[in-house]
Amino acid sequence: MKVCILTSVHPPFDTRIFHKEAKSLRGVGYEVILIAQHKKEETVDGIKIIPLKKPRNRVERMTKIVWQAYRAALTTDADIYHFHDPELIPIGLLLKGGGKKVIYDIHEDAPKQNLSKTYIPKYLRKPISFFIEAIEAFSANRFDGIITATPFINERFLKMGANAVNINNYPIVSELSVEDSNWENKEKAVCYVGGIAEIRGAVEMVEAIGRTDYRLILAGDFEPGLEERLRQLHGWKNVESLGFVDRNGVRDVMSRSMTGLVILHPTINYIDSLPVKMFEYMSAGLPVIASNFPLWKEIVEGNKCGICVDPLNPREIAEAIQWMIEHPEEAKAIGENGRRAAEEKYNWEFEEAKLLSLYQRLLNS
């Protein structure tokens, strides 16, 4: 059976799209074709990548590139089409109208997400949010399957009557785990891995590390203009900025560090989210310092795998960093609690079974 996965936004080797879903499908025998922005057509790990051009701006991406993705999708003549971005909903509807089975994979609550996007003028955020919510409501039960990345999003689509399945973006435990890691050899450092943005706590992380004698390792790309601002802060002297790193680089950063930070701001989009970096820290045996959102506290404190803090309070974040680094034995035990929780509950192996079950049901229907 042939599967065509489409994204106009994400890179081709996105962890959820390529390393989890596409590889899981390929692993049980599906022919998998991925349409994404890429420099050339090639086959990687048995997955054929059909390249889309890199757009000059968002408008071109949402018009010209989306149309290019649709034309490429038609050439594959797949049994199931699986797309990942709200801007591809019209493509999904066209493919469904052509008699194809279609899955919409929702990573984030897009209507809420757009309410906090700084590049959208404030007066446009609510109308755009309303439009996205309306088109999702219109199309949800027309698609054969809806995949959501959190239970909160899943509940919204179940209420619409959609065939919605929650497949959490939990890590592949074996990918980042370091067996018998020598805690004594770790650096007196904390890490943050992922896109670096003000709304994700970048300013507070740098201000917090400046209140300590320790180091902050940043691994990820900065949102435009932010790096220059952060370099002006007192705490930047304690920062090691690596830029974007591949998955091996992520593993290396986590193996060097004594704790992982995930202190996203309390926006409407983040409060009910399940950030993959938090579970990746856990799978690597790292204690977590996380925002004190009720859902996150339930996970972090319930599994005794970290400390929850006010993400807008650099002093409180600094105190948590200091405690973790100055109590290495306790920190190691907390990290082991997180690793155990990842192995027993929060891992891709369990989520993969739900993905494969959905595909089997659709092909049998």
Secondary structure, DSSP 8 states (H G I E B T S, - for coil): -EEEEE-SSS-TT-IIIIIIIIHHHHHTT-EEEEEEE-SS-EEETTEEEEEE---SSHHHIIIIIHHHHHHHHHHH--SEEEE--GGGHHHHHHHHHTT-EEEEEE-S-HHHHHTT-TTS-HHHHHHHHHHHHHHHHHHGGGSSEEEESSHHHHHHHHHTT--EEE------HHHH--TT--GGGS-SEEEEES-B-GGGTHHHHHHHHTTSSSEEEEES-B-TTHHHHHHTSGGGGGEEE--S--HHHHHHHHHH-SEEEE-----TTTTT---HHHHHHHHTT--EEEE--HHHHHHHHHTT-EEEE-TT-HHHHHHHHHHHHH-HHHHHHHHHHHHHHHHHTSSHHHHHHHHHHHHHHHHH-
